[in-house]
Amino acid sequence: MQELEHFICCPGYSTNKIKKIKEINISPIGLNRANFADDQEYIAKLKIIYALFEEYNESEVKESLGYLESKSLWQDVAELSEKLADYNYQRGNFEMNREYLKKTIKAQQQILKMAEAL
């Protein structure tokens, strides 16, 4: 889980990083560890990454992204929603592409507000 923790906590969800982490942690073992630890943050992130690279499930993606938003994890929301926007754009789903780009912008605005408050 240490590799996943480093990956998820650090900005820049590059495709190569996601693929490497997917190989290590998206397996049933990685998700089982997150479930066993009852770590909802990691479960949400893993579900989104799994959706991007294995089996896309819109309802799980929305639920997971909603969880991250509810916890004000704006950096993660911004990066993952941008990846989701790219995913939908590549598949010609421009309505969902637009929805995720709007989420990316909202998350980036929240990040700026938090930075200004410091």
C-alpha positions as protocol buffer text, in pm:
chain_id: "A"
residue {
  index: 1
  type: MET
  ca { x: 0 y: 0 z: 0 }
}
residue {
  index: 2
  type: GLN
  ca { x: 302 y: 227 z: 42 }
}
residue {
  index: 3
  type: GLU
  ca { x: 347 y: 261 z: -335 }
}
residue {
  index: 4
  type: LEU
  ca { x: -17 y: 359 z: -369 }
}
residue {
  index: 5
  type: GLU
  ca { x: 6 y: 608 z: -85 }
}
residue {
  index: 6
  type: HIS
  ca { x: 303 y: 780 z: -251 }
}
residue {
  index: 7
  type: PHE
  ca { x: 129 y: 781 z: -588 }
}
residue {
  index: 8
  type: ILE
  ca { x: -202 y: 917 z: -468 }
}
residue {
  index: 9
  type: CYS
  ca { x: -57 y: 1180 z: -235 }
}
residue {
  index: 10
  type: CYS
  ca { x: 172 y: 1326 z: -497 }
}
residue {
  index: 11
  type: PRO
  ca { x: 43 y: 1551 z: -774 }
}
residue {
  index: 12
  type: GLY
  ca { x: 65 y: 1443 z: -1135 }
}
residue {
  index: 13
  type: TYR
  ca { x: -132 y: 1133 z: -1219 }
}
residue {
  index: 14
  type: SER
  ca { x: 77 y: 1057 z: -1526 }
}
residue {
  index: 15
  type: THR
  ca { x: -34 y: 769 z: -1743 }
}
residue {
  index: 16
  type: ASN
  ca { x: 285 y: 575 z: -1673 }
}
residue {
  index: 17
  type: LYS
  ca { x: 243 y: 619 z: -1299 }
}
residue {
  index: 18
  type: ILE
  ca { x: -118 y: 511 z: -1316 }
}
residue {
  index: 19
  type: LYS
  ca { x: -30 y: 202 z: -1519 }
}
residue {
  index: 20
  type: LYS
  ca { x: 245 y: 107 z: -1274 }
}
residue {
  index: 21
  type: ILE
  ca { x: 22 y: 157 z: -974 }
}
residue {
  index: 22
  type: LYS
  ca { x: -258 y: -26 z: -1150 }
}
residue {
  index: 23
  type: GLU
  ca { x: -34 y: -329 z: -1191 }
}
residue {
  index: 24
  type: ILE
  ca { x: 58 y: -317 z: -823 }
}
residue {
  index: 25
  type: ASN
  ca { x: -262 y: -212 z: -652 }
}
residue {
  index: 26
  type: ILE
  ca { x: -568 y: -231 z: -872 }
}
residue {
  index: 27
  type: SER
  ca { x: -547 y: -603 z: -852 }
}
residue {
  index: 28
  type: PRO
  ca { x: -791 y: -756 z: -609 }
}
residue {
  index: 29
  type: ILE
  ca { x: -513 y: -748 z: -350 }
}
residue {
  index: 30
  type: GLY
  ca { x: -484 y: -368 z: -360 }
}
residue {
  index: 31
  type: LEU
  ca { x: -857 y: -312 z: -339 }
}
residue {
  index: 32
  type: ASN
  ca { x: -889 y: -576 z: -69 }
}
residue {
  index: 33
  type: ARG
  ca { x: -622 y: -398 z: 136 }
}
residue {
  index: 34
  type: ALA
  ca { x: -805 y: -68 z: 104 }
}
residue {
  index: 35
  type: ASN
  ca { x: -1136 y: -236 z: 192 }
}
residue {
  index: 36
  type: PHE
  ca { x: -980 y: -417 z: 488 }
}
residue {
  index: 37
  type: ALA
  ca { x: -839 y: -90 z: 618 }
}
residue {
  index: 38
  type: ASP
  ca { x: -1178 y: 70 z: 547 }
}
residue {
  index: 39
  type: ASP
  ca { x: -992 y: 356 z: 380 }
}
residue {
  index: 40
  type: GLN
  ca { x: -1269 y: 519 z: 180 }
}
residue {
  index: 41
  type: GLU
  ca { x: -1035 y: 776 z: 24 }
}
residue {
  index: 42
  type: TYR
  ca { x: -813 y: 509 z: -132 }
}
residue {
  index: 43
  type: ILE
  ca { x: -1111 y: 297 z: -231 }
}
residue {
  index: 44
  type: ALA
  ca { x: -1260 y: 595 z: -416 }
}
residue {
  index: 45
  type: LYS
  ca { x: -932 y: 671 z: -595 }
}
residue {
  index: 46
  type: LEU
  ca { x: -875 y: 306 z: -686 }
}
residue {
  index: 47
  type: LYS
  ca { x: -1224 y: 276 z: -831 }
}
residue {
  index: 48
  type: ILE
  ca { x: -1168 y: 577 z: -1055 }
}
residue {
  index: 49
  type: ILE
  ca { x: -828 y: 452 z: -1171 }
}
residue {
  index: 50
  type: TYR
  ca { x: -976 y: 106 z: -1230 }
}
residue {
  index: 51
  type: ALA
  ca { x: -1254 y: 264 z: -1437 }
}
residue {
  index: 52
  type: LEU
  ca { x: -999 y: 447 z: -1651 }
}
residue {
  index: 53
  type: PHE
  ca { x: -791 y: 141 z: -1730 }
}
residue {
  index: 54
  type: GLU
  ca { x: -1005 y: -168 z: -1687 }
}
residue {
  index: 55
  type: GLU
  ca { x: -1381 y: -142 z: -1676 }
}
residue {
  index: 56
  type: TYR
  ca { x: -1556 y: 194 z: -1688 }
}
residue {
  index: 57
  type: ASN
  ca { x: -1853 y: 221 z: -1454 }
}
residue {
  index: 58
  type: GLU
  ca { x: -2007 y: 569 z: -1459 }
}
residue {
  index: 59
  type: SER
  ca { x: -2209 y: 527 z: -1140 }
}
residue {
  index: 60
  type: GLU
  ca { x: -1901 y: 414 z: -941 }
}
residue {
  index: 61
  type: VAL
  ca { x: -1694 y: 696 z: -1091 }
}
residue {
  index: 62
  type: LYS
  ca { x: -1953 y: 957 z: -994 }
}
residue {
  index: 63
  type: GLU
  ca { x: -1992 y: 811 z: -646 }
}
residue {
  index: 64
  type: SER
  ca { x: -1615 y: 798 z: -593 }
}
residue {
  index: 65
  type: LEU
  ca { x: -1555 y: 1149 z: -726 }
}
residue {
  index: 66
  type: GLY
  ca { x: -1845 y: 1274 z: -513 }
}
residue {
  index: 67
  type: TYR
  ca { x: -1679 y: 1121 z: -207 }
}
residue {
  index: 68
  type: LEU
  ca { x: -1350 y: 1299 z: -283 }
}
residue {
  index: 69
  type: GLU
  ca { x: -1538 y: 1627 z: -332 }
}
residue {
  index: 70
  type: SER
  ca { x: -1722 y: 1581 z: -2 }
}
residue {
  index: 71
  type: LYS
  ca { x: -1386 y: 1547 z: 173 }
}
residue {
  index: 72
  type: SER
  ca { x: -1251 y: 1859 z: -5 }
}
residue {
  index: 73
  type: LEU
  ca { x: -968 y: 1662 z: -165 }
}
residue {
  index: 74
  type: TRP
  ca { x: -954 y: 1919 z: -443 }
}
residue {
  index: 75
  type: GLN
  ca { x: -611 y: 1831 z: -581 }
}
residue {
  index: 76
  type: ASP
  ca { x: -722 y: 1472 z: -637 }
}
residue {
  index: 77
  type: VAL
  ca { x: -1058 y: 1582 z: -776 }
}
residue {
  index: 78
  type: ALA
  ca { x: -886 y: 1818 z: -1022 }
}
residue {
  index: 79
  type: GLU
  ca { x: -637 y: 1561 z: -1147 }
}
residue {
  index: 80
  type: LEU
  ca { x: -874 y: 1265 z: -1166 }
}
residue {
  index: 81
  type: SER
  ca { x: -1161 y: 1461 z: -1322 }
}
residue {
  index: 82
  type: GLU
  ca { x: -918 y: 1587 z: -1587 }
}
residue {
  index: 83
  type: LYS
  ca { x: -823 y: 1225 z: -1663 }
}
residue {
  index: 84
  type: LEU
  ca { x: -1193 y: 1136 z: -1678 }
}
residue {
  index: 85
  type: ALA
  ca { x: -1254 y: 1426 z: -1917 }
}
residue {
  index: 86
  type: ASP
  ca { x: -974 y: 1299 z: -2143 }
}
residue {
  index: 87
  type: TYR
  ca { x: -1112 y: 946 z: -2125 }
}
residue {
  index: 88
  type: ASN
  ca { x: -1458 y: 1061 z: -2235 }
}
residue {
  index: 89
  type: TYR
  ca { x: -1321 y: 1290 z: -2505 }
}
residue {
  index: 90
  type: GLN
  ca { x: -1124 y: 1002 z: -2658 }
}
residue {
  index: 91
  type: ARG
  ca { x: -1444 y: 798 z: -2671 }
}
residue {
  index: 92
  type: GLY
  ca { x: -1644 y: 1079 z: -2830 }
}
residue {
  index: 93
  type: ASN
  ca { x: -1860 y: 1131 z: -2523 }
}
residue {
  index: 94
  type: PHE
  ca { x: -1843 y: 1509 z: -2533 }
}
residue {
  index: 95
  type: GLU
  ca { x: -2125 y: 1566 z: -2283 }
}
residue {
  index: 96
  type: MET
  ca { x: -1938 y: 1375 z: -2011 }
}
residue {
  index: 97
  type: ASN
  ca { x: -1612 y: 1535 z: -2125 }
}
residue {
  index: 98
  type: ARG
  ca { x: -1767 y: 1875 z: -2059 }
}
residue {
  index: 99
  type: GLU
  ca { x: -1905 y: 1765 z: -1721 }
}
residue {
  index: 100
  type: TYR
  ca { x: -1563 y: 1646 z: -1601 }
}
residue {
  index: 101
  type: LEU
  ca { x: -1387 y: 1955 z: -1733 }
}
residue {
  index: 102
  type: LYS
  ca { x: -1631 y: 2166 z: -1530 }
}
residue {
  index: 103
  type: LYS
  ca { x: -1545 y: 1958 z: -1222 }
}
residue {
  index: 104
  type: THR
  ca { x: -1175 y: 2012 z: -1295 }
}
residue {
  index: 105
  type: ILE
  ca { x: -1225 y: 2389 z: -1311 }
}
residue {
  index: 106
  type: LYS
  ca { x: -1434 y: 2391 z: -992 }
}
residue {
  index: 107
  type: ALA
  ca { x: -1168 y: 2191 z: -808 }
}
residue {
  index: 108
  type: GLN
  ca { x: -891 y: 2422 z: -933 }
}
residue {
  index: 109
  type: GLN
  ca { x: -1091 y: 2722 z: -812 }
}
residue {
  index: 110
  type: GLN
  ca { x: -1123 y: 2559 z: -470 }
}
residue {
  index: 111
  type: ILE
  ca { x: -748 y: 2501 z: -462 }
}
residue {
  index: 112
  type: LEU
  ca { x: -690 y: 2871 z: -535 }
}
residue {
  index: 113
  type: LYS
  ca { x: -934 y: 2975 z: -262 }
}
residue {
  index: 114
  type: MET
  ca { x: -754 y: 2757 z: -12 }
}
residue {
  index: 115
  type: ALA
  ca { x: -417 y: 2900 z: -118 }
}
residue {
  index: 116
  type: GLU
  ca { x: -547 y: 3256 z: -86 }
}
residue {
  index: 117
  type: ALA
  ca { x: -675 y: 3181 z: 265 }
}
residue {
  index: 118
  type: LEU
  ca { x: -322 y: 3091 z: 373 }
}
